[in-house]
């Protein structure tokens, strides 16, 4: 597969190369935010607070559903009066019990790991909130337990981050853990609408941030670093979307942790491009996602890391989050990853919606 950037500005190519409409799906994020908040508020979330604030919150989910748990954690922030833990496997932590809240999240409502954890939570007497497809096995677990259930209708897991995350944030608001009312939701939606307009297929590459970012990602091994917990979740989402939409490898991490391991790659074989080579090979490119809430020591790490990369010949792209509320800043960063990963796939002539390798793995496991 060859990278052909001209495909991105070919009037017919985006539609022909995206038969299942991934671009349309990610452009619909603003409507998704508004709808998911309304549906969540109509789903009995007030019952979660009837017995007071839980001791801890565990979010059970895999893939994009698991990242929804990370979204909840960073939106509540370091000041949250309880731990928020994401479980991406088959078992609850041993210390979780009846005083804790378990939120089971699955876009399909059928993820084996999440169903297993939800059933275990019911056996342990935990409070339960479920988010997923209506009339799914997860819905059945919630119904049997008498637990609130927030339906997520249609869509693809890769384009459903906000349908899965907003109900969790709404639940946290009900519990008094974060301020995230209708005004915040509308700010997030407007931010996503603006970015969708700027990244529309008819907008040419030189003014389209999604296409421009795809061109920077192409033919590189991207290292994506976040300079705050919010930016690190966005970095994780970028890597996830590059894997899923672009079928493309990506490395992500958070400053300052990456300065204790990943930064060593700047001295490795992928840090330099040989301009005299017969065939161009893939080399590193650093993407730094910045946030307005960077600790002063982390700023020093970021600045030193960027200088070091540039000294080693590693290209660097820095992107700053926009907005006041952490949910808005997170939305601004993640949406760029949605569009860039989709345009990257289209530039390589790949249908971003196919998932043959994942489907095959699931089939082999079930045998």
N, C-alpha and C positions, 0 to 999 in steps of 0.2 A: 504494500500500500504506500502510495506516494502522497506527500503533502502538496496540495495544489490550492494555494490561497485564492486564485481567481474564482474558484467555485463559490466563495462567500459573497461575491458581488455579482454573480451571474443571476439574473432575474428569475430563471426557472430552477436553477440548481438547488437552492434551499428547500423548495417545496418538493422537488423530485427526490432529494436525498433524505428527506424527513417524512416518509409516508405516514407515520403514525402521529405526527404533529407534536413532537417534543417541544419545539420552540413555542408553539401556541400554549402548551401546558405550562411552561415556566413563566410565560408572559401573563398567565392568569393568576399569579400569586396574590395580587392585591385583592381580587374578588375572593380568593380562598381565605385570606386573613379575616375579611369582614364576615363571610359566611360561617367560618368555623367558630368565631367568637359568639355569633348569635346562637348557633346551635348548641354550643357549650353552655351558654347562660340559660338555655331552655331544658337542660338535661339533668336538673336536680343537683347541681354542685353544692348548693347550700347545705345539703345533708352531710357533707364531709366535715363541716365545722360544728355539728351538733354536739359532739363529744369533746369539743375543745381541740386545740392544736395537737397534732400527732408528735410523737417523740422524734420520728425520722420519716423521710420519704424515700422510697425505692422506686425507681422507674425501670420496668422490665421491657426491653426491646432490643432488636437486632437490626443491623444495617441503618437505614435512615431513621427508623423508629427509635433506635438507641440514641441517635444524635439528638432527638427531641428531648431526651432526658438531660443531655448536656446543655441544651438551650435553657431548660428550666433552671438548672444549677447556676449558670452565669447571669441570668436575668435576676434571680433572687440575690446573687452576689455574696461577697464575703460576710456581709452583715446578717445573713440569714440566721435565725436563732435555732436552727436544727440542721442536721446533715441531710444532704440530698445525694443519693447514690444511684448510679446506673448499673444494672445487671444485664450483661449480654450473653448469658448462658442459661443453663437449665436449673440452677439452684439459687434460692435466697440465701443471704448471709445468715449464719447461725443465730445471730443476736436479734434478728427481726421477730417481732411478736405482735400481740394484740393491740399494743399502744401505737403501732406504726401504720403508715399509709403506703400501700403498694399501688402504683399506677401501671397497668399493663397496656402497652401500646403496640399495635400491629395494624398496618394499613389494610392488609388482607383479612385480618382477624384469624389467620391460620398458622402463623409462625409457631413451629413446634416448641421452640425454647420459651417463648412468651406464654403460651398456653400452659406449659408445665409449671412455670413460676406462678401464674395466676391461680392455678389449682392448689398449689402449695400454700399460697397466701390465704386462701379460703380455709384450708385445713388448720392453719395456725391461728385463725380468728382475726387476721389483720383487716383493717379497713381497706376497701378495694375501689378503685376507679378504673374503668376500662375505656379505651379509645380505639376504634377500629371499624371494620366494615359491618354494616347491619346484617342481622340474620346469619352471622358467622359463628364458628365455634367459640370465639372469644365473647361474643354477645351472649351466647348460651351460658357461659360460665358466670358472667355478670348477672344475668337474669336469675339464675339459680341461687346466687348469693344475695340477691336483693341489692346489688350495688349499682351506683350510677353508671350509665353507659353513654358515651358521646359518639354518635355515628359519623364515620368518615365515608362519604359517598364517592365512589368512582375514583378516577385519577390513577396515577402511577406513583409508587413509593418514592421515586426520585423527584417527582414534582409535587409531593404532598408534605413537605417539611412543615408548612404553616398550618395545614389542616391537622397535623399531628401535634404540633408544638403549642399552638394558641390555646387549646383546651387545658393544657397543663399549666400554662401561665394564668389562665382564668381561675383555675382551681387554687393556685397559690395566692392569687388576689383575694379569693374568698376566705382563705386562712390567714389573711393579714400579713403575708410574707413579702408582698411587692405591690407597688402602686401601678396598676395596668388596666385602667378603665377604658371607656369608649374613646376618649380623646387620644390616648396612646395608641390604641388600635388603629384609629383613623390616620394618625401620623405615619405609622408603619405602612399602611396601605398606600398612602399617597407617595411615600418614598419608593415603593415597589412599582407603582404606576409610572412614575417619572423615569425610572431605570428601564422599564419595559419599552417605553417610548424611545428612549435613546438607543436601545439595543435591537430595535425592530429590523427585520430582514432587509427592508428597502433602504436602510441607512447604511451608507458606504463605510468601508473599513476605517478610513482615516478619521471619521468622527464617531464611529460606533465603538463604545468601550468593550463590548463583548467580543466583537470581531478582532479588535486590536489586541486584546488580551490573548485570544486564541492564536494569533500570529506570533506572539511572544512565547507561548507555551510550545508551539509546534517544533519538533526536532530537538527538544531539550529533555533533560531529566529534571523535572521541577521539584525544588525543595521549597515548601510553603510554610512560613513561620508566622505565628501570631505574637504580637507584643503585649497581649493582655489575655485574661481568660476568655473574654468575648471574642477577640480576634483569633484565639486558638481554636475555638469551636468553628469559626468560619473557615480556618485553615483545614480543619478536619473535613468539613463539608466539601470544600474544594477538592480535596484528595478523593473523597467518596464519589463525587460527581465525575471527576476525570476518569476514575476506574470504571464507573457504570456507564456513563454516556460516551466518553471518548475511547473506552477500552484501553486506557493509557495509564502507565505507572506514575505514581506521585508519592512524595515523602512529605509528611507534615510534622510540625512540632510547635512548642511554645518556648519563647524566651523567658527566663535565661537557661532553661534546661538544655536546649539545643546547643548551647555553647560548651556543654560538657560532653558532647558526643557527635552530633551531626556536623558540626563545624569542621571536624577533621577531614571531611570529604573534600574540602577546599584544597587539600594537599594531594588528592588522589588522581587517578587516571582520567576521570571525567571532568576535571576542573579546567582543562585547557583544550581548545579546539585547534587542530592542526590545519592551518590554512593551505598547506602544501599537499595535503592528503588527496589521493585520487577520488575517494568517496568521503563525503562529510559524515562524521559520526555524531551521535547524540552527546551533548555535553551538559553540564549542570547549568541551571539558571535559578537564581534565588528570588523568591517572591515574598516580600515582607508586608503582612497585613497589620496596619497600625491602628491604634485606638487613642481616643482622647484621654482615657484613664490609664495611662502608663505610669508605673512607679518610676521614680527618678533613677533608681539603680538599673531598672530594666531599660530605660532610655540609653544609659551608658552602654549596656550590652548591645542594644540594637545598633547604635552608631558605630561601635567598634566592629561589630560583625559585618556591617555593610562595607566599611572601609577595607576590612580584610578580604572580603569577597572581591571587591573591585581591584585590590592589589594583586590578587591571584588570577585576574582575568575572568572572573565569573560575573556574567551580567546580572544586574539587580533591578527588580521592579518593585517600587514601594507604592502601596495603595492605602489611603487613609479613610477610616470609617467616617460617615456623616450622620449627624443627628444627635439629639440629647439623651433620649432614653436608651438603655442598653439594647432593648429589643429592636429599636429603630436602627441603631448602628449595626447590629448583627444582620438585620435584613438587607441593609445596603451592601454589606460585604458578601453575604451568601448568594445574593441574586447575581452578582457578577460571575461567580463560579458556575451558576446554572447556565448562563448564556455562553460563557467562554467554553465550557466543556462541550456544549451542544454544537457550537460553531467549529470547535476543534474536530469533532467527529465528522461533520459535514465536509470540512476541508480535506479530510483523509478519505472521503467517499464511504464513510461508515454510517449505517443506520443507528442512531443513538439509542433506539428503544430495544434493540435485540439483546438477549441475555442468555445465549445458548450455553455458555460455560457454567453459569449458575444453575440453569435448569438441569444440565447433565450431572452436576455434583449432587443435586437434590435427588435425582433419579437413582444414582449409584448408592446413596445413603439409604434409600428406602428399600433397596433390594434385600 
